[in-house]
Amino acid sequence: MKKVLILNALIWAGVILLASSLVGDHPQYQILIGILAVGFTLQNGFTYAFLKDKK
């Protein structure tokens, strides 16, 4: 379970870094990064709950 959560966090970190490098000069940059952070938090929580119930 921990491996899946760590892999998930690394993928999201890569997506956030890629998005920040691509749209860093856009006026809505902070909103995009905030949405990605909230998306990661929700998806990580759902994954944790799913894998916890599966055990």
Backbone torsions as a table, in degrees:
resi	resn	phi	psi	omega
1	MET	NA	-41.6	-178.2
2	LYS	-64.7	-35.2	179.7
3	LYS	-64.0	-39.9	179.6
4	VAL	-65.6	-43.1	-179.6
5	LEU	-67.3	-37.9	178.4
6	ILE	-68.3	-43.5	177.2
7	LEU	-61.5	-41.5	177.2
8	ASN	-60.5	-44.7	179.9
9	ALA	-64.6	-39.1	178.9
10	LEU	-66.7	-39.7	177.9
11	ILE	-64.4	-45.9	179.3
12	TRP	-64.3	-37.8	177.8
13	ALA	-62.4	-41.0	176.5
14	GLY	-63.2	-41.5	178.4
15	VAL	-64.0	-43.4	-179.7
16	ILE	-65.6	-41.8	177.7
17	LEU	-65.1	-41.7	178.4
18	LEU	-64.1	-44.8	179.2
19	ALA	-64.0	-39.5	-179.4
20	SER	-68.5	-32.8	178.2
21	SER	-75.5	-30.2	-178.5
22	LEU	-80.8	-36.3	-174.8
23	VAL	-120.8	26.7	-177.0
24	GLY	-62.3	-26.7	-178.2
25	ASP	-97.8	3.8	179.8
26	HIS	-79.1	144.2	-178.4
27	PRO	-63.9	-25.6	-178.2
28	GLN	-96.2	21.0	-176.3
29	TYR	-57.3	-46.4	-176.9
30	GLN	-65.7	-33.5	177.9
31	ILE	-67.1	-43.7	179.0
32	LEU	-60.9	-45.9	-179.8
33	ILE	-65.1	-38.0	176.8
34	GLY	-63.6	-42.5	178.8
35	ILE	-64.8	-41.6	177.6
36	LEU	-64.2	-39.1	178.8
37	ALA	-65.9	-42.3	177.8
38	VAL	-66.2	-40.2	177.6
39	GLY	-61.2	-42.4	177.2
40	PHE	-62.6	-44.7	-178.0
41	THR	-61.2	-45.8	179.5
42	LEU	-65.1	-45.8	-178.1
43	GLN	-66.4	-38.4	177.5
44	ASN	-65.9	-40.1	177.7
45	GLY	-65.5	-42.7	178.4
46	PHE	-65.4	-40.5	178.6
47	THR	-64.2	-43.5	179.1
48	TYR	-61.6	-46.0	-179.0
49	ALA	-64.4	-40.6	179.6
50	PHE	-64.4	-46.1	-178.9
51	LEU	-70.9	-29.6	178.1
52	LYS	-68.6	-42.1	179.3
53	ASP	-70.8	-28.3	-178.4
54	LYS	-70.4	-27.8	179.8
55	LYS	-65.1	NA	NA
